[in-house]
Amino acid sequence: MPFQERLRELRKERHETQKAVAEAIGINERHYQKFEAGANLPSFENLLILADYFDVSMDYLAGRTDRRETLR
């Protein structure tokens, strides 16, 4: 599953708006919307923050695996 679809799926599972996620991770809403639209990819730092926020591994978020577990 592509990154943008995985990100949208995780957000919807939590019943959160794009604005709420953007605020929680410290970026503006339009910037976050571009992630979900596939128009922009997050920086490494933002990818880490998103993975922590959704409590999934970076590999899961990036679509490299279907295992959500983190190594923490």
mmCIF file of the N, C-alpha and C atoms, coordinates in Angstrom:
data_MODEL
# 
_entry.id   MODEL 
# 
loop_
_atom_site.group_PDB 
_atom_site.id 
_atom_site.type_symbol 
_atom_site.label_atom_id 
_atom_site.label_alt_id 
_atom_site.label_comp_id 
_atom_site.label_asym_id 
_atom_site.label_entity_id 
_atom_site.label_seq_id 
_atom_site.pdbx_PDB_ins_code 
_atom_site.Cartn_x 
_atom_site.Cartn_y 
_atom_site.Cartn_z 
_atom_site.occupancy 
_atom_site.B_iso_or_equiv 
_atom_site.pdbx_formal_charge 
_atom_site.auth_seq_id 
_atom_site.auth_comp_id 
_atom_site.auth_asym_id 
_atom_site.auth_atom_id 
_atom_site.pdbx_PDB_model_num 
ATOM 1   N N  . MET A 1 1  ? 0.852   -1.175 0.000  1.00 0.00 ? 1  MET A N  1 
ATOM 2   C CA . MET A 1 1  ? 0.000   0.000  0.000  1.00 0.00 ? 1  MET A CA 1 
ATOM 3   C C  . MET A 1 1  ? 0.898   1.238  0.000  1.00 0.00 ? 1  MET A C  1 
ATOM 4   N N  . PRO A 1 2  ? 0.631   2.169  -0.882 1.00 0.00 ? 2  PRO A N  1 
ATOM 5   C CA . PRO A 1 2  ? 1.441   3.392  -0.938 1.00 0.00 ? 2  PRO A CA 1 
ATOM 6   C C  . PRO A 1 2  ? 1.347   4.206  0.359  1.00 0.00 ? 2  PRO A C  1 
ATOM 7   N N  . PHE A 1 3  ? 2.382   4.979  0.614  1.00 0.00 ? 3  PHE A N  1 
ATOM 8   C CA . PHE A 1 3  ? 2.468   5.789  1.826  1.00 0.00 ? 3  PHE A CA 1 
ATOM 9   C C  . PHE A 1 3  ? 1.212   6.617  2.058  1.00 0.00 ? 3  PHE A C  1 
ATOM 10  N N  . GLN A 1 4  ? 0.760   7.346  1.049  1.00 0.00 ? 4  GLN A N  1 
ATOM 11  C CA . GLN A 1 4  ? -0.374  8.249  1.256  1.00 0.00 ? 4  GLN A CA 1 
ATOM 12  C C  . GLN A 1 4  ? -1.640  7.494  1.661  1.00 0.00 ? 4  GLN A C  1 
ATOM 13  N N  . GLU A 1 5  ? -1.849  6.317  1.108  1.00 0.00 ? 5  GLU A N  1 
ATOM 14  C CA . GLU A 1 5  ? -3.019  5.519  1.487  1.00 0.00 ? 5  GLU A CA 1 
ATOM 15  C C  . GLU A 1 5  ? -2.890  5.005  2.914  1.00 0.00 ? 5  GLU A C  1 
ATOM 16  N N  . ARG A 1 6  ? -1.697  4.567  3.276  1.00 0.00 ? 6  ARG A N  1 
ATOM 17  C CA . ARG A 1 6  ? -1.461  4.072  4.626  1.00 0.00 ? 6  ARG A CA 1 
ATOM 18  C C  . ARG A 1 6  ? -1.687  5.192  5.636  1.00 0.00 ? 6  ARG A C  1 
ATOM 19  N N  . LEU A 1 7  ? -1.190  6.382  5.339  1.00 0.00 ? 7  LEU A N  1 
ATOM 20  C CA . LEU A 1 7  ? -1.343  7.524  6.228  1.00 0.00 ? 7  LEU A CA 1 
ATOM 21  C C  . LEU A 1 7  ? -2.816  7.874  6.407  1.00 0.00 ? 7  LEU A C  1 
ATOM 22  N N  . ARG A 1 8  ? -3.551  7.919  5.318  1.00 0.00 ? 8  ARG A N  1 
ATOM 23  C CA . ARG A 1 8  ? -4.985  8.234  5.374  1.00 0.00 ? 8  ARG A CA 1 
ATOM 24  C C  . ARG A 1 8  ? -5.733  7.173  6.190  1.00 0.00 ? 8  ARG A C  1 
ATOM 25  N N  . GLU A 1 9  ? -5.382  5.908  5.971  1.00 0.00 ? 9  GLU A N  1 
ATOM 26  C CA . GLU A 1 9  ? -6.023  4.813  6.693  1.00 0.00 ? 9  GLU A CA 1 
ATOM 27  C C  . GLU A 1 9  ? -5.787  4.933  8.205  1.00 0.00 ? 9  GLU A C  1 
ATOM 28  N N  . LEU A 1 10 ? -4.571  5.222  8.604  1.00 0.00 ? 10 LEU A N  1 
ATOM 29  C CA . LEU A 1 10 ? -4.254  5.365  10.026 1.00 0.00 ? 10 LEU A CA 1 
ATOM 30  C C  . LEU A 1 10 ? -5.016  6.525  10.640 1.00 0.00 ? 10 LEU A C  1 
ATOM 31  N N  . ARG A 1 11 ? -5.092  7.634  9.921  1.00 0.00 ? 11 ARG A N  1 
ATOM 32  C CA . ARG A 1 11 ? -5.830  8.792  10.441 1.00 0.00 ? 11 ARG A CA 1 
ATOM 33  C C  . ARG A 1 11 ? -7.307  8.477  10.596 1.00 0.00 ? 11 ARG A C  1 
ATOM 34  N N  . LYS A 1 12 ? -7.887  7.831  9.614  1.00 0.00 ? 12 LYS A N  1 
ATOM 35  C CA . LYS A 1 12 ? -9.320  7.514  9.670  1.00 0.00 ? 12 LYS A CA 1 
ATOM 36  C C  . LYS A 1 12 ? -9.636  6.490  10.755 1.00 0.00 ? 12 LYS A C  1 
ATOM 37  N N  . GLU A 1 13 ? -8.718  5.569  11.014 1.00 0.00 ? 13 GLU A N  1 
ATOM 38  C CA . GLU A 1 13 ? -8.918  4.608  12.103 1.00 0.00 ? 13 GLU A CA 1 
ATOM 39  C C  . GLU A 1 13 ? -9.090  5.322  13.437 1.00 0.00 ? 13 GLU A C  1 
ATOM 40  N N  . ARG A 1 14 ? -8.426  6.449  13.576 1.00 0.00 ? 14 ARG A N  1 
ATOM 41  C CA . ARG A 1 14 ? -8.505  7.233  14.814 1.00 0.00 ? 14 ARG A CA 1 
ATOM 42  C C  . ARG A 1 14 ? -9.636  8.263  14.779 1.00 0.00 ? 14 ARG A C  1 
ATOM 43  N N  . HIS A 1 15 ? -10.339 8.333  13.669 1.00 0.00 ? 15 HIS A N  1 
ATOM 44  C CA . HIS A 1 15 ? -11.437 9.293  13.496 1.00 0.00 ? 15 HIS A CA 1 
ATOM 45  C C  . HIS A 1 15 ? -10.956 10.720 13.744 1.00 0.00 ? 15 HIS A C  1 
ATOM 46  N N  . GLU A 1 16 ? -9.813  11.048 13.174 1.00 0.00 ? 16 GLU A N  1 
ATOM 47  C CA . GLU A 1 16 ? -9.234  12.374 13.327 1.00 0.00 ? 16 GLU A CA 1 
ATOM 48  C C  . GLU A 1 16 ? -9.266  13.119 11.992 1.00 0.00 ? 16 GLU A C  1 
ATOM 49  N N  . THR A 1 17 ? -9.274  14.415 12.089 1.00 0.00 ? 17 THR A N  1 
ATOM 50  C CA . THR A 1 17 ? -9.212  15.238 10.886 1.00 0.00 ? 17 THR A CA 1 
ATOM 51  C C  . THR A 1 17 ? -7.755  15.452 10.487 1.00 0.00 ? 17 THR A C  1 
ATOM 52  N N  . GLN A 1 18 ? -7.571  15.877 9.253  1.00 0.00 ? 18 GLN A N  1 
ATOM 53  C CA . GLN A 1 18 ? -6.225  16.211 8.797  1.00 0.00 ? 18 GLN A CA 1 
ATOM 54  C C  . GLN A 1 18 ? -5.665  17.352 9.638  1.00 0.00 ? 18 GLN A C  1 
ATOM 55  N N  . LYS A 1 19 ? -6.513  18.299 9.976  1.00 0.00 ? 19 LYS A N  1 
ATOM 56  C CA . LYS A 1 19 ? -6.086  19.439 10.779 1.00 0.00 ? 19 LYS A CA 1 
ATOM 57  C C  . LYS A 1 19 ? -5.597  18.982 12.151 1.00 0.00 ? 19 LYS A C  1 
ATOM 58  N N  . ALA A 1 20 ? -6.304  18.061 12.778 1.00 0.00 ? 20 ALA A N  1 
ATOM 59  C CA . ALA A 1 20 ? -5.918  17.581 14.107 1.00 0.00 ? 20 ALA A CA 1 
ATOM 60  C C  . ALA A 1 20 ? -4.566  16.885 14.080 1.00 0.00 ? 20 ALA A C  1 
ATOM 61  N N  . VAL A 1 21 ? -4.337  16.064 13.064 1.00 0.00 ? 21 VAL A N  1 
ATOM 62  C CA . VAL A 1 21 ? -3.048  15.365 12.959 1.00 0.00 ? 21 VAL A CA 1 
ATOM 63  C C  . VAL A 1 21 ? -1.939  16.376 12.694 1.00 0.00 ? 21 VAL A C  1 
ATOM 64  N N  . ALA A 1 22 ? -2.178  17.292 11.785 1.00 0.00 ? 22 ALA A N  1 
ATOM 65  C CA . ALA A 1 22 ? -1.171  18.307 11.464 1.00 0.00 ? 22 ALA A CA 1 
ATOM 66  C C  . ALA A 1 22 ? -0.785  19.091 12.715 1.00 0.00 ? 22 ALA A C  1 
ATOM 67  N N  . GLU A 1 23 ? -1.760  19.525 13.476 1.00 0.00 ? 23 GLU A N  1 
ATOM 68  C CA . GLU A 1 23 ? -1.482  20.275 14.704 1.00 0.00 ? 23 GLU A CA 1 
ATOM 69  C C  . GLU A 1 23 ? -0.705  19.417 15.706 1.00 0.00 ? 23 GLU A C  1 
ATOM 70  N N  . ALA A 1 24 ? -1.085  18.159 15.824 1.00 0.00 ? 24 ALA A N  1 
ATOM 71  C CA . ALA A 1 24 ? -0.439  17.264 16.791 1.00 0.00 ? 24 ALA A CA 1 
ATOM 72  C C  . ALA A 1 24 ? 1.032   17.028 16.465 1.00 0.00 ? 24 ALA A C  1 
ATOM 73  N N  . ILE A 1 25 ? 1.368   17.033 15.172 1.00 0.00 ? 25 ILE A N  1 
ATOM 74  C CA . ILE A 1 25 ? 2.763   16.760 14.810 1.00 0.00 ? 25 ILE A CA 1 
ATOM 75  C C  . ILE A 1 25 ? 3.542   18.041 14.488 1.00 0.00 ? 25 ILE A C  1 
ATOM 76  N N  . GLY A 1 26 ? 2.875   19.188 14.580 1.00 0.00 ? 26 GLY A N  1 
ATOM 77  C CA . GLY A 1 26 ? 3.574   20.463 14.452 1.00 0.00 ? 26 GLY A CA 1 
ATOM 78  C C  . GLY A 1 26 ? 3.817   20.975 13.043 1.00 0.00 ? 26 GLY A C  1 
ATOM 79  N N  . ILE A 1 27 ? 2.906   20.654 12.111 1.00 0.00 ? 27 ILE A N  1 
ATOM 80  C CA . ILE A 1 27 ? 3.014   21.208 10.761 1.00 0.00 ? 27 ILE A CA 1 
ATOM 81  C C  . ILE A 1 27 ? 1.673   21.852 10.404 1.00 0.00 ? 27 ILE A C  1 
ATOM 82  N N  . ASN A 1 28 ? 1.648   22.624 9.325  1.00 0.00 ? 28 ASN A N  1 
ATOM 83  C CA . ASN A 1 28 ? 0.367   23.226 8.957  1.00 0.00 ? 28 ASN A CA 1 
ATOM 84  C C  . ASN A 1 28 ? -0.486  22.208 8.193  1.00 0.00 ? 28 ASN A C  1 
ATOM 85  N N  . GLU A 1 29 ? -1.774  22.472 8.207  1.00 0.00 ? 29 GLU A N  1 
ATOM 86  C CA . GLU A 1 29 ? -2.736  21.529 7.621  1.00 0.00 ? 29 GLU A CA 1 
ATOM 87  C C  . GLU A 1 29 ? -2.479  21.283 6.135  1.00 0.00 ? 29 GLU A C  1 
ATOM 88  N N  . ARG A 1 30 ? -2.177  22.320 5.388  1.00 0.00 ? 30 ARG A N  1 
ATOM 89  C CA . ARG A 1 30 ? -1.949  22.162 3.944  1.00 0.00 ? 30 ARG A CA 1 
ATOM 90  C C  . ARG A 1 30 ? -0.749  21.250 3.668  1.00 0.00 ? 30 ARG A C  1 
ATOM 91  N N  . HIS A 1 31 ? 0.277   21.389 4.477  1.00 0.00 ? 31 HIS A N  1 
ATOM 92  C CA . HIS A 1 31 ? 1.462   20.540 4.332  1.00 0.00 ? 31 HIS A CA 1 
ATOM 93  C C  . HIS A 1 31 ? 1.067   19.074 4.548  1.00 0.00 ? 31 HIS A C  1 
ATOM 94  N N  . TYR A 1 32 ? 0.277   18.817 5.569  1.00 0.00 ? 32 TYR A N  1 
ATOM 95  C CA . TYR A 1 32 ? -0.179  17.449 5.840  1.00 0.00 ? 32 TYR A CA 1 
ATOM 96  C C  . TYR A 1 32 ? -1.071  16.937 4.702  1.00 0.00 ? 32 TYR A C  1 
ATOM 97  N N  . GLN A 1 33 ? -1.954  17.773 4.213  1.00 0.00 ? 33 GLN A N  1 
ATOM 98  C CA . GLN A 1 33 ? -2.836  17.378 3.117  1.00 0.00 ? 33 GLN A CA 1 
ATOM 99  C C  . GLN A 1 33 ? -2.036  16.912 1.905  1.00 0.00 ? 33 GLN A C  1 
ATOM 100 N N  . LYS A 1 34 ? -0.921  17.546 1.665  1.00 0.00 ? 34 LYS A N  1 
ATOM 101 C CA . LYS A 1 34 ? -0.073  17.148 0.534  1.00 0.00 ? 34 LYS A CA 1 
ATOM 102 C C  . LYS A 1 34 ? 0.511   15.755 0.752  1.00 0.00 ? 34 LYS A C  1 
ATOM 103 N N  . PHE A 1 35 ? 0.772   15.376 1.993  1.00 0.00 ? 35 PHE A N  1 
ATOM 104 C CA . PHE A 1 35 ? 1.235   14.014 2.274  1.00 0.00 ? 35 PHE A CA 1 
ATOM 105 C C  . PHE A 1 35 ? 0.165   13.010 1.852  1.00 0.00 ? 35 PHE A C  1 
ATOM 106 N N  . GLU A 1 36 ? -1.067  13.245 2.287  1.00 0.00 ? 36 GLU A N  1 
ATOM 107 C CA . GLU A 1 36 ? -2.153  12.310 1.972  1.00 0.00 ? 36 GLU A CA 1 
ATOM 108 C C  . GLU A 1 36 ? -2.513  12.311 0.492  1.00 0.00 ? 36 GLU A C  1 
ATOM 109 N N  . ALA A 1 37 ? -2.278  13.408 -0.179 1.00 0.00 ? 37 ALA A N  1 
ATOM 110 C CA . ALA A 1 37 ? -2.589  13.492 -1.607 1.00 0.00 ? 37 ALA A CA 1 
ATOM 111 C C  . ALA A 1 37 ? -1.478  12.873 -2.455 1.00 0.00 ? 37 ALA A C  1 
ATOM 112 N N  . GLY A 1 38 ? -0.352  12.593 -1.835 1.00 0.00 ? 38 GLY A N  1 
ATOM 113 C CA . GLY A 1 38 ? 0.770   12.046 -2.581 1.00 0.00 ? 38 GLY A CA 1 
ATOM 114 C C  . GLY A 1 38 ? 1.533   13.106 -3.352 1.00 0.00 ? 38 GLY A C  1 
ATOM 115 N N  . ALA A 1 39 ? 1.259   14.371 -3.068 1.00 0.00 ? 39 ALA A N  1 
ATOM 116 C CA . ALA A 1 39 ? 1.926   15.464 -3.761 1.00 0.00 ? 39 ALA A CA 1 
ATOM 117 C C  . ALA A 1 39 ? 3.257   15.815 -3.120 1.00 0.00 ? 39 ALA A C  1 
ATOM 118 N N  . ASN A 1 40 ? 3.472   15.360 -1.899 1.00 0.00 ? 40 ASN A N  1 
ATOM 119 C CA . ASN A 1 40 ? 4.682   15.667 -1.171 1.00 0.00 ? 40 ASN A CA 1 
ATOM 120 C C  . ASN A 1 40 ? 4.981   14.517 -0.226 1.00 0.00 ? 40 ASN A C  1 
ATOM 121 N N  . LEU A 1 41 ? 6.247   14.235 -0.013 1.00 0.00 ? 41 LEU A N  1 
ATOM 122 C CA . LEU A 1 41 ? 6.646   13.211 0.951  1.00 0.00 ? 41 LEU A CA 1 
ATOM 123 C C  . LEU A 1 41 ? 7.221   13.891 2.185  1.00 0.00 ? 41 LEU A C  1 
ATOM 124 N N  . PRO A 1 42 ? 7.006   13.296 3.352  1.00 0.00 ? 42 PRO A N  1 
ATOM 125 C CA . PRO A 1 42 ? 7.535   13.919 4.565  1.00 0.00 ? 42 PRO A CA 1 
ATOM 126 C C  . PRO A 1 42 ? 9.057   13.791 4.636  1.00 0.00 ? 42 PRO A C  1 
ATOM 127 N N  . SER A 1 43 ? 9.649   14.708 5.365  1.00 0.00 ? 43 SER A N  1 
ATOM 128 C CA . SER A 1 43 ? 11.077  14.590 5.651  1.00 0.00 ? 43 SER A CA 1 
ATOM 129 C C  . SER A 1 43 ? 11.275  13.385 6.567  1.00 0.00 ? 43 SER A C  1 
ATOM 130 N N  . PHE A 1 44 ? 12.509  12.975 6.723  1.00 0.00 ? 44 PHE A N  1 
ATOM 131 C CA . PHE A 1 44 ? 12.808  11.867 7.630  1.00 0.00 ? 44 PHE A CA 1 
ATOM 132 C C  . PHE A 1 44 ? 12.286  12.178 9.029  1.00 0.00 ? 44 PHE A C  1 
ATOM 133 N N  . GLU A 1 45 ? 12.507  13.400 9.484  1.00 0.00 ? 45 GLU A N  1 
ATOM 134 C CA . GLU A 1 45 ? 12.047  13.800 10.817 1.00 0.00 ? 45 GLU A CA 1 
ATOM 135 C C  . GLU A 1 45 ? 10.525  13.698 10.937 1.00 0.00 ? 45 GLU A C  1 
ATOM 136 N N  . ASN A 1 46 ? 9.801   14.185 9.931  1.00 0.00 ? 46 ASN A N  1 
ATOM 137 C CA . ASN A 1 46 ? 8.338   14.111 9.975  1.00 0.00 ? 46 ASN A CA 1 
ATOM 138 C C  . ASN A 1 46 ? 7.841   12.674 9.861  1.00 0.00 ? 46 ASN A C  1 
ATOM 139 N N  . LEU A 1 47 ? 8.548   11.847 9.115  1.00 0.00 ? 47 LEU A N  1 
ATOM 140 C CA . LEU A 1 47 ? 8.184   10.432 9.029  1.00 0.00 ? 47 LEU A CA 1 
ATOM 141 C C  . LEU A 1 47 ? 8.309   9.775  10.398 1.00 0.00 ? 47 LEU A C  1 
ATOM 142 N N  . LEU A 1 48 ? 9.373   10.084 11.106 1.00 0.00 ? 48 LEU A N  1 
ATOM 143 C CA . LEU A 1 48 ? 9.562   9.566  12.469 1.00 0.00 ? 48 LEU A CA 1 
ATOM 144 C C  . LEU A 1 48 ? 8.439   10.040 13.390 1.00 0.00 ? 48 LEU A C  1 
ATOM 145 N N  . ILE A 1 49 ? 8.127   11.314 13.313 1.00 0.00 ? 49 ILE A N  1 
ATOM 146 C CA . ILE A 1 49 ? 7.073   11.884 14.160 1.00 0.00 ? 49 ILE A CA 1 
ATOM 147 C C  . ILE A 1 49 ? 5.726   11.226 13.855 1.00 0.00 ? 49 ILE A C  1 
ATOM 148 N N  . LEU A 1 50 ? 5.422   11.048 12.572 1.00 0.00 ? 50 LEU A N  1 
ATOM 149 C CA . LEU A 1 50 ? 4.163   10.398 12.187 1.00 0.00 ? 50 LEU A CA 1 
ATOM 150 C C  . LEU A 1 50 ? 4.103   8.957  12.673 1.00 0.00 ? 50 LEU A C  1 
ATOM 151 N N  . ALA A 1 51 ? 5.190   8.228  12.524 1.00 0.00 ? 51 ALA A N  1 
ATOM 152 C CA . ALA A 1 51 ? 5.227   6.833  12.985 1.00 0.00 ? 51 ALA A CA 1 
ATOM 153 C C  . ALA A 1 51 ? 4.996   6.770  14.493 1.00 0.00 ? 51 ALA A C  1 
ATOM 154 N N  . ASP A 1 52 ? 5.649   7.651  15.236 1.00 0.00 ? 52 ASP A N  1 
ATOM 155 C CA . ASP A 1 52 ? 5.444   7.687  16.688 1.00 0.00 ? 52 ASP A CA 1 
ATOM 156 C C  . ASP A 1 52 ? 4.009   8.076  17.028 1.00 0.00 ? 52 ASP A C  1 
ATOM 157 N N  . TYR A 1 53 ? 3.489   9.058  16.319 1.00 0.00 ? 53 TYR A N  1 
ATOM 158 C CA . TYR A 1 53 ? 2.127   9.535  16.585 1.00 0.00 ? 53 TYR A CA 1 
ATOM 159 C C  . TYR A 1 53 ? 1.107   8.415  16.387 1.00 0.00 ? 53 TYR A C  1 
ATOM 160 N N  . PHE A 1 54 ? 1.249   7.648  15.328 1.00 0.00 ? 54 PHE A N  1 
ATOM 161 C CA . PHE A 1 54 ? 0.309   6.565  15.047 1.00 0.00 ? 54 PHE A CA 1 
ATOM 162 C C  . PHE A 1 54 ? 0.730   5.238  15.684 1.00 0.00 ? 54 PHE A C  1 
ATOM 163 N N  . ASP A 1 55 ? 1.852   5.246  16.378 1.00 0.00 ? 55 ASP A N  1 
ATOM 164 C CA . ASP A 1 55 ? 2.381   4.073  17.081 1.00 0.00 ? 55 ASP A CA 1 
ATOM 165 C C  . ASP A 1 55 ? 2.560   2.881  16.141 1.00 0.00 ? 55 ASP A C  1 
ATOM 166 N N  . VAL A 1 56 ? 3.216   3.153  15.025 1.00 0.00 ? 56 VAL A N  1 
ATOM 167 C CA . VAL A 1 56 ? 3.554   2.114  14.051 1.00 0.00 ? 56 VAL A CA 1 
ATOM 168 C C  . VAL A 1 56 ? 5.026   2.278  13.676 1.00 0.00 ? 56 VAL A C  1 
ATOM 169 N N  . SER A 1 57 ? 5.577   1.264  13.046 1.00 0.00 ? 57 SER A N  1 
ATOM 170 C CA . SER A 1 57 ? 6.961   1.371  12.595 1.00 0.00 ? 57 SER A CA 1 
ATOM 171 C C  . SER A 1 57 ? 7.032   2.253  11.351 1.00 0.00 ? 57 SER A C  1 
ATOM 172 N N  . MET A 1 58 ? 8.210   2.792  11.111 1.00 0.00 ? 58 MET A N  1 
ATOM 173 C CA . MET A 1 58 ? 8.408   3.594  9.902  1.00 0.00 ? 58 MET A CA 1 
ATOM 174 C C  . MET A 1 58 ? 8.245   2.720  8.666  1.00 0.00 ? 58 MET A C  1 
ATOM 175 N N  . ASP A 1 59 ? 8.669   1.463  8.733  1.00 0.00 ? 59 ASP A N  1 
ATOM 176 C CA . ASP A 1 59 ? 8.496   0.554  7.598  1.00 0.00 ? 59 ASP A CA 1 
ATOM 177 C C  . ASP A 1 59 ? 7.021   0.339  7.287  1.00 0.00 ? 59 ASP A C  1 
ATOM 178 N N  . TYR A 1 60 ? 6.200   0.214  8.322  1.00 0.00 ? 60 TYR A N  1 
ATOM 179 C CA . TYR A 1 60 ? 4.755   0.057  8.103  1.00 0.00 ? 60 TYR A CA 1 
ATOM 180 C C  . TYR A 1 60 ? 4.192   1.316  7.447  1.00 0.00 ? 60 TYR A C  1 
ATOM 181 N N  . LEU A 1 61 ? 4.534   2.454  8.002  1.00 0.00 ? 61 LEU A N  1 
ATOM 182 C CA . LEU A 1 61 ? 4.029   3.717  7.472  1.00 0.00 ? 61 LEU A CA 1 
ATOM 183 C C  . LEU A 1 61 ? 4.457   3.925  6.022  1.00 0.00 ? 61 LEU A C  1 
ATOM 184 N N  . ALA A 1 62 ? 5.671   3.533  5.703  1.00 0.00 ? 62 ALA A N  1 
ATOM 185 C CA . ALA A 1 62 ? 6.192   3.695  4.343  1.00 0.00 ? 62 ALA A CA 1 
ATOM 186 C C  . ALA A 1 62 ? 5.690   2.621  3.380  1.00 0.00 ? 62 ALA A C  1 
ATOM 187 N N  . GLY A 1 63 ? 4.955   1.628  3.892  1.00 0.00 ? 63 GLY A N  1 
ATOM 188 C CA . GLY A 1 63 ? 4.409   0.587  3.031  1.00 0.00 ? 63 GLY A CA 1 
ATOM 189 C C  . GLY A 1 63 ? 5.378   -0.543 2.740  1.00 0.00 ? 63 GLY A C  1 
ATOM 190 N N  . ARG A 1 64 ? 6.464   -0.628 3.507  1.00 0.00 ? 64 ARG A N  1 
ATOM 191 C CA . ARG A 1 64 ? 7.467   -1.671 3.277  1.00 0.00 ? 64 ARG A CA 1 
ATOM 192 C C  . ARG A 1 64 ? 7.109   -2.992 3.945  1.00 0.00 ? 64 ARG A C  1 
ATOM 193 N N  . THR A 1 65 ? 6.171   -2.959 4.896  1.00 0.00 ? 65 THR A N  1 
ATOM 194 C CA . THR A 1 65 ? 5.723   -4.164 5.582  1.00 0.00 ? 65 THR A CA 1 
ATOM 195 C C  . THR A 1 65 ? 4.283   -3.981 6.014  1.00 0.00 ? 65 THR A C  1 
ATOM 196 N N  . ASP A 1 66 ? 3.623   -5.086 6.289  1.00 0.00 ? 66 ASP A N  1 
ATOM 197 C CA . ASP A 1 66 ? 2.257   -5.019 6.807  1.00 0.00 ? 66 ASP A CA 1 
ATOM 198 C C  . ASP A 1 66 ? 2.223   -5.229 8.312  1.00 0.00 ? 66 ASP A C  1 
ATOM 199 N N  . ARG A 1 67 ? 3.390   -5.334 8.939  1.00 0.00 ? 67 ARG A N  1 
ATOM 200 C CA . ARG A 1 67 ? 3.482   -5.486 10.401 1.00 0.00 ? 67 ARG A CA 1 
ATOM 201 C C  . ARG A 1 67 ? 3.587   -4.111 11.034 1.00 0.00 ? 67 ARG A C  1 
ATOM 202 N N  . ARG A 1 68 ? 2.657   -3.807 11.904 1.00 0.00 ? 68 ARG A N  1 
ATOM 203 C CA . ARG A 1 68 ? 2.598   -2.478 12.527 1.00 0.00 ? 68 ARG A CA 1 
ATOM 204 C C  . ARG A 1 68 ? 3.585   -2.299 13.673 1.00 0.00 ? 68 ARG A C  1 
ATOM 205 N N  . GLU A 1 69 ? 4.057   -3.386 14.250 1.00 0.00 ? 69 GLU A N  1 
ATOM 206 C CA . GLU A 1 69 ? 4.825   -3.304 15.492 1.00 0.00 ? 69 GLU A CA 1 
ATOM 207 C C  . GLU A 1 69 ? 6.071   -2.435 15.364 1.00 0.00 ? 69 GLU A C  1 
ATOM 208 N N  . THR A 1 70 ? 6.336   -1.731 16.438 1.00 0.00 ? 70 THR A N  1 
ATOM 209 C CA . THR A 1 70 ? 7.580   -0.991 16.547 1.00 0.00 ? 70 THR A CA 1 
ATOM 210 C C  . THR A 1 70 ? 8.528   -1.825 17.397 1.00 0.00 ? 70 THR A C  1 
ATOM 211 N N  . LEU A 1 71 ? 9.774   -1.471 17.417 1.00 0.00 ? 71 LEU A N  1 
ATOM 212 C CA . LEU A 1 71 ? 10.763  -2.226 18.181 1.00 0.00 ? 71 LEU A CA 1 
ATOM 213 C C  . LEU A 1 71 ? 10.900  -1.726 19.615 1.00 0.00 ? 71 LEU A C  1 
ATOM 214 N N  . ARG A 1 72 ? 10.067  -0.815 20.027 1.00 0.00 ? 72 ARG A N  1 
ATOM 215 C CA . ARG A 1 72 ? 10.151  -0.280 21.380 1.00 0.00 ? 72 ARG A CA 1 
ATOM 216 C C  . ARG A 1 72 ? 9.691   -1.264 22.383 1.00 0.00 ? 72 ARG A C  1 
# 
